[in-house]
Every structure is written in structure tokens, then in C-alpha cells.
């Protein structure tokens, strides 16, 4: 038996994340129905984050491997810290583009709860959504899940699959769309720097900015005006076109920034490892899993297993039901 975290155990962890999330939804619904008490957003957010953190930690401990081995926490340079902020700022047009595109088919889920959110003190939401959420999600998805997958040496596939799972964990199609895209871009940071610290910084900045904007703008009123407009769809299509143009330019800038971070952190062969060059093979560090040696194609495993298929099917079904009834 392989006593270390690998893609099979990572998939099992995700299965239990989905299961624990469903159980949490049922328990909270039962509690609210029979007590008449609605949990506040911060409490609900903490419970949701724990529903994904506990299974990830439990499976890692079950594997007999230390958390430090699957959560790369290498110290970064100050310049990398600054570039992490510039990087995430460059990604906002891309996120806006994907978010707007998804709104052609589904509602904006964040706007739907903005009224309830702004009733609470801003500092509480910044701690809950701006810091605690990114902290847990980076540990789980860019740490345990992504790092376990990439040990298979299928780096790009690991980035894509872990990002899809990150998006699906939001349990609605709107957040799934831009969550998956954002997850992939955060994986790029981890791959470039060998650490989840830059991805946590970027994630925290992104979420905190979104929280602050909600408190500065009456999002509910803006949405109601937009929905009531007769030419709403035409306006949205126009916005999508503008966001697309900006996303092309600023995503290119983001890629330049992430490459610069790779250079600063001593990872000059960053793009080579992603498969842009096939004539250079990198040796693998057995402990960290970085700079890995090329493995023959027939030995590269498929990352999808039965528990993962079941978990993704449940999540997708829930997303369909949510889209149908909201």
C-alpha cells in the first residue's frame, strides 16, 4: 500500500468534501426549519470551509504523510509578494469576462446575497470571506489536491482538474465558471514559485476587494435596475465584448508577471515544465514533488477515479437543481 498522498487519496478526500458539504446543507436546513433561526453568513462560511478542510486533513493524516509534505509553504521574496498583488489585479478583467459570460445563462450568486452581506460589519466579512476562506481553500486545493495530483507528473492535467474541482466546490454554475478559471491561474502561481503563499495572497486580495466593493456599491439596486431593463441582454453582450478585449491584454500581462515570479524564485524552467518545451527533462525532488523527471506516457496514470466521478456527479446534480429552483 502506498503510504503517501497521491491522486487516488486526493480524489477520496474530495468525495468526502462533497459528502460533508451535503450533510452540512441538510443539517443547517433542518436546524433552521425547526428552530426558526437562520445562521449568519460568517458562521455559515466557517462551517462550509471546515467541511472541506477536515476531510483533506483527515485523508492526509490517514495516508501517514505530514501536512507540510503536501502543502508547499516555501518562503518567498518581498518582490514576489508585490508581484502577487499585481498578478491578481491583472486577472480581474478575465474574471469579469467569465462571470459576465456565465450570467447569460445563470444568475450572479454573489449579488444575490450582497444585501444580507452588507448588513454585517465589514471587518467580519473581511475576516471570514477575505482571509479565512482563501486560507482554507489554498491549503486544500492548491496544497493537498493539486500537490497530490502533480506527483503523477501530469502537471497541466493536475492544474486543470484541481481547478475544475475548486470551481465545483462552490456548488453553483456562476461561481463554478470563474472559480475554475481563477483556480487555474492560482495553480500557475504555485507552480511558478513552489509555494502556496503567493496564491493565498492573491486569493485574499481578490476576495477582500470584492467584499469592499459590495459595501461601497448598492449591488442589489444595480442588479434590479439591470434586470428590469428591456435591453439587459444586449447590454450584457456589450459588456462581455469589452471585458474580453481587456482580459486578453491583462491576462498576457499576468502571464509575464507569473514568469517573473518564477525567475525570482529560482524556477527559470517554469514554462518548460508545463510542456512548452519537450526537449528538456527536469529531475524530480522526491520530497517536494517539484522539477519532476519525465515519465513514459504508458506509466502516467489517469487522475479520475470512481470516487471522484461520484463526487462530481453529485455536485453537478446539485448545481442543476440550484439553477432550476433559484
Rosetta blueprint (number, residue, H / E / L):
1 X L
2 X L
3 X L
4 X L
5 X L
6 X L
7 X H
8 X H
9 X H
10 X H
11 X H
12 X H
13 X H
14 X H
15 X H
16 X H
17 X H
18 X H
19 X H
20 X H
21 X H
22 X H
23 X H
24 X H
25 X H
26 X H
27 X H
28 X H
29 X H
30 X H
31 X H
32 X H
33 X H
34 X H
35 X H
36 X L
37 X L
38 X L
39 X L
40 X L
41 X H
42 X H
43 X H
44 X H
45 X H
46 X H
47 X H
48 X H
49 X H
50 X H
51 X H
52 X H
53 X H
54 X H
55 X H
56 X H
57 X H
58 X H
59 X H
60 X H
61 X H
62 X H
63 X L
64 X L
65 X L
66 X L
67 X H
68 X H
69 X H
70 X H
71 X L
72 X L
73 X E
74 X L
75 X L
76 X L
77 X L
78 X H
79 X H
80 X H
81 X H
82 X H
83 X H
84 X H
85 X H
86 X H
87 X H
88 X H
89 X H
90 X H
91 X H
92 X H
93 X H
94 X H
95 X H
96 X H
97 X H
98 X H
99 X H
100 X H
101 X H
102 X H
103 X L
104 X L
105 X L
106 X L
107 X L
108 X L
109 X H
110 X H
111 X H
112 X H
113 X H
114 X H
115 X H
116 X H
117 X H
118 X L
119 X L
120 X L
121 X L
122 X H
123 X H
124 X H
125 X H
126 X H
127 X H
128 X H
129 X H
130 X H
131 X H
132 X H
133 X H
134 X H
135 X H
136 X H
137 X H
138 X H
139 X H
140 X H
141 X H
142 X H
143 X H
144 X H
145 X H
146 X H
147 X H
148 X H
149 X H
150 X H
151 X L
152 X L
153 X L
154 X L
155 X H
156 X H
157 X H
158 X H
159 X H
160 X H
161 X H
162 X H
163 X H
164 X H
165 X H
166 X H
167 X H
168 X H
169 X L
170 X L
171 X L
172 X L
173 X H
174 X H
175 X H
176 X H
177 X H
178 X H
179 X H
180 X H
181 X H
182 X H
183 X H
184 X H
185 X H
186 X H
187 X H
188 X H
189 X H
190 X H
191 X H
192 X H
193 X H
194 X L
195 X E
196 X L
197 X H
198 X H
199 X H
200 X H
201 X H
202 X H
203 X H
204 X H
205 X H
206 X H
207 X H
208 X H
209 X H
210 X H
211 X H
212 X H
213 X H
214 X H
215 X H
216 X H
217 X L
218 X L
219 X H
220 X H
221 X H
222 X H
223 X H
224 X H
225 X H
226 X H
227 X H
228 X H
229 X L
230 X L
231 X L
232 X H
233 X H
234 X H
235 X H
236 X H
237 X H
238 X H
239 X H
240 X H
241 X H
242 X H
243 X H
244 X H
245 X H
246 X H
247 X H
248 X H
249 X H
250 X H
251 X H
252 X H
253 X H
254 X H
255 X H
256 X H
257 X H
258 X H
259 X H
260 X H
261 X H
262 X H
263 X H
264 X H
265 X L
266 X L
267 X L
268 X L
269 X L
270 X H
271 X H
272 X H
273 X H
274 X H
275 X H
276 X H
277 X L
278 X L
279 X L
280 X L
281 X L
282 X L
283 X L
284 X L
285 X L
286 X L
287 X L
288 X L
289 X L
290 X L
291 X L
292 X L
293 X L
294 X L
295 X L
296 X L
297 X H
298 X H
299 X H
300 X L
301 X L
302 X L
303 X L
304 X L
305 X L
306 X H
307 X H
308 X H
309 X H
310 X H
311 X H
312 X H
313 X H
314 X H
315 X H
316 X H
317 X H
318 X H
319 X H
320 X H
321 X H
322 X H
323 X H
324 X H
325 X H
326 X L
